[in-house]
Amino acid sequence: MPQNMKREDFDRILVDFGGKEETAKGETRFAFPSGTLLNFYAASNGVPLNISKAEEVRVRDGLVFLKTARGETFALALEDVFSLGKEASATGPAGRRAGFSAP
Protein backbone atom coordinates (compact mmCIF):
# COMPACT_ATOMS: atom_id res chain seq x y z
CA MET A 1 0.00 0.00 0.00
CA PRO A 2 1.48 3.41 -0.98
CA GLN A 3 2.30 5.83 1.81
CA ASN A 4 0.36 9.09 1.90
CA MET A 5 2.14 12.26 0.79
CA LYS A 6 2.87 14.82 3.52
CA ARG A 7 2.16 18.46 2.71
CA GLU A 8 5.78 19.56 3.19
CA ASP A 9 7.01 16.77 0.87
CA PHE A 10 4.35 17.63 -1.71
CA ASP A 11 5.36 21.32 -1.70
CA ARG A 12 9.09 20.49 -1.85
CA ILE A 13 8.59 18.20 -4.88
CA LEU A 14 6.61 20.85 -6.76
CA VAL A 15 9.30 23.47 -6.05
CA ASP A 16 12.00 20.99 -7.17
CA PHE A 17 10.00 20.51 -10.39
CA GLY A 18 10.30 24.26 -11.07
CA GLY A 19 7.15 25.58 -9.40
CA LYS A 20 7.05 28.99 -7.74
CA GLU A 21 4.98 28.89 -4.58
CA GLU A 22 2.48 31.72 -3.96
CA THR A 23 0.17 31.77 -0.94
CA ALA A 24 -2.85 34.04 -0.56
CA LYS A 25 -6.18 33.75 1.28
CA GLY A 26 -5.40 30.27 2.63
CA GLU A 27 -4.64 28.85 -0.82
CA THR A 28 -1.23 27.91 -2.21
CA ARG A 29 -0.67 28.10 -5.97
CA PHE A 30 2.30 26.71 -7.82
CA ALA A 31 3.20 28.52 -11.04
CA PHE A 32 5.34 26.54 -13.50
CA PRO A 33 7.30 27.59 -16.58
CA SER A 34 5.31 27.35 -19.80
CA GLY A 35 5.23 23.80 -21.15
CA THR A 36 5.77 22.07 -17.79
CA LEU A 37 3.44 19.07 -17.47
CA LEU A 38 3.02 17.05 -14.28
CA ASN A 39 1.58 13.62 -13.54
CA PHE A 40 -0.15 12.85 -10.24
CA TYR A 41 -0.73 9.39 -8.83
CA ALA A 42 -3.34 8.85 -6.11
CA ALA A 43 -5.31 5.98 -4.60
CA SER A 44 -8.27 5.72 -2.26
CA ASN A 45 -9.60 2.45 -0.84
CA GLY A 46 -7.43 0.52 -3.29
CA VAL A 47 -8.74 2.38 -6.35
CA PRO A 48 -5.98 4.13 -8.33
CA LEU A 49 -6.31 7.48 -10.08
CA ASN A 50 -3.66 8.81 -12.47
CA ILE A 51 -3.92 12.39 -13.68
CA SER A 52 -1.56 13.33 -16.49
CA LYS A 53 -0.51 16.58 -18.13
CA ALA A 54 -1.45 18.87 -15.22
CA GLU A 55 -0.45 22.50 -15.83
CA GLU A 56 -1.94 24.24 -12.80
CA VAL A 57 -1.77 23.17 -9.15
CA ARG A 58 -3.58 24.72 -6.17
CA VAL A 59 -3.74 23.43 -2.58
CA ARG A 60 -6.35 24.46 0.00
CA ASP A 61 -7.58 22.82 3.20
CA GLY A 62 -6.02 19.42 2.41
CA LEU A 63 -7.38 19.36 -1.14
CA VAL A 64 -5.36 19.48 -4.37
CA PHE A 65 -6.95 21.14 -7.39
CA LEU A 66 -5.45 20.35 -10.80
CA LYS A 67 -6.11 21.72 -14.27
CA THR A 68 -4.77 19.71 -17.20
CA ALA A 69 -3.55 20.72 -20.65
CA ARG A 70 -6.84 19.27 -21.99
CA GLY A 71 -8.86 21.70 -19.84
CA GLU A 72 -9.97 19.04 -17.34
CA THR A 73 -10.23 20.01 -13.67
CA PHE A 74 -9.70 17.58 -10.79
CA ALA A 75 -9.94 17.86 -7.01
CA LEU A 76 -8.46 15.19 -4.77
CA ALA A 77 -7.45 14.78 -1.15
CA LEU A 78 -3.77 15.42 -0.54
CA GLU A 79 -3.72 12.35 1.72
CA ASP A 80 -4.57 10.18 -1.32
CA VAL A 81 -1.59 11.41 -3.40
CA PHE A 82 1.40 9.10 -3.21
CA SER A 83 3.60 10.11 -6.16
CA LEU A 84 4.25 12.91 -8.67
CA GLY A 85 6.12 12.98 -11.95
CA LYS A 86 7.33 15.66 -14.36
CA GLU A 87 7.16 14.94 -18.08
CA ALA A 88 10.22 15.42 -20.24
CA SER A 89 10.31 18.44 -22.51
CA ALA A 90 8.78 17.94 -25.97
CA THR A 91 11.95 19.24 -27.56
CA GLY A 92 15.27 17.44 -27.40
CA PRO A 93 18.68 19.00 -26.81
CA ALA A 94 18.96 20.03 -30.47
CA GLY A 95 15.51 21.68 -30.37
CA ARG A 96 13.85 18.90 -32.39
CA ARG A 97 10.34 17.78 -31.55
CA ALA A 98 9.89 14.18 -30.48
CA GLY A 99 8.67 11.73 -33.14
CA PHE A 100 9.57 10.59 -36.62
CA SER A 101 10.80 12.83 -39.40
CA ALA A 102 10.13 12.41 -43.09
CA PRO A 103 13.13 11.43 -45.28
KAFENTA-V659113 format. One record per pair of residues at least 24 apart in sequence whose ideal C-beta (glycine too) atoms are under 7 Angstrom apart, sorted by the first residue. I is the first residue (numbers start at 0). GAP is how many residues later the second one is. Records with the same first field share a line. If there is no record, write none. Layout:
I: GAP + GAP
This chain:
1: 41 + 80
2: 79
3: 75 + 78
4: 73 + 76 + 77
6: 71
9: 68 + 71
12: 71
13: 43
16: 69
18: 38
25: 34
26: 31 + 33
27: 30 + 31
28: 29
29: 27
34: 54
35: 50
36: 32 + 50
37: 46 + 47 + 48
38: 45 + 46 + 48
39: 26 + 41 + 44
40: 41 + 42
41: 34 + 38 + 39 + 40
42: 37 + 39
43: 36
48: 27
